[in-house]
Amino acid sequence: MTTILITGTNRGIGLEMAKQALAKGWTVYGSARDVVNDPDAHICSHPKFHDLVFDVTDHAAVRAAAKSVSEPIDILINNAGIIGPERQSVLDMDFDGFARTLAVNTLAPLAVSQAFLPHLERSSSPRILTVSSWMGSLSHAKSDRIAYRASKAAVNKVMQGLATDLQPRGIAVVMLHPGWVRTDMGGAGADIAPEQSAAGILRLAEGLTLEGTGRFYNWDGALLDW
Ligand code: NDP
């Protein structure tokens, strides 16, 4: 039976992935900055849902959470992320906000992956999926939300490196764009519902093998440009 760890399961795409993974009968470790106790979410009281409480930028807390988990993890989804500060144009940058964006979107996925590596290594089919964004693609010359774009471009590079180094250890690592999704981040006018995005990401996770490692996928399984 599959065991999955998803960061940021208190709302948005992460919450929907947790719900759908539970519906598949999987064991779910869901991380949040606070205990997930929203009764509408119907996950907090599920017997196969386990809360892990940490801020993804607190590396000591991440390592402590990893120590508290004894079972192997088959799938890690680095989902938690932020859009970044209000002022994030190249000509008017909130640098503290930029640094915070990098800490959450770029450094944290690596720190979480490192902390849970021993758990992944005990799985027969270990996979790491990092929720990046099409906005990080270097093939677009857009300059709005540059802290966010840079953090996602950077996490793609970090995860590509992780894919290379973990391939000999049998661990597949990919990055993905979840679509433009109707969440707090995506807004009400976005293209797709969290249900659709989450289903696509879990489908990708289920089908992922070492053959696909190092790639940048769309939520529907298509390959994306860097
Ligand atoms: P939401 O804003 O709805 O949810 C973000 C999640 O990340 C929340 O659970 C939030 O927890 C968590 N989070 C943020 N910062 C931290 C932190 N420091 N420590 C722990 N958890 C944290 O966003 P989405 O669900 O829309 O986005 C999920 C992922 O998808 C992100 O990586 C985002 O960049 C990416 N994405 C989303 C798109 C969209 O259209 N929605 C498009 C492209 C990419 P808390 O409630 O505590 O803040």
Boltz pocket constraint, residues with backbone or C-beta under 6 A from the ligand:
constraints:
  - pocket:
      binder: B
      contacts: [[A, 7], [A, 8], [A, 9], [A, 10], [A, 11], [A, 12], [A, 13], [A, 14], [A, 31], [A, 32], [A, 33], [A, 34], [A, 54], [A, 55], [A, 56], [A, 57], [A, 78], [A, 79], [A, 80], [A, 81], [A, 82], [A, 83], [A, 104], [A, 131], [A, 132], [A, 133], [A, 134], [A, 177], [A, 178], [A, 179], [A, 180], [A, 181], [A, 182], [A, 183], [A, 184], [A, 185], [A, 186], [A, 187], [A, 190]]
      max_distance: 6.0
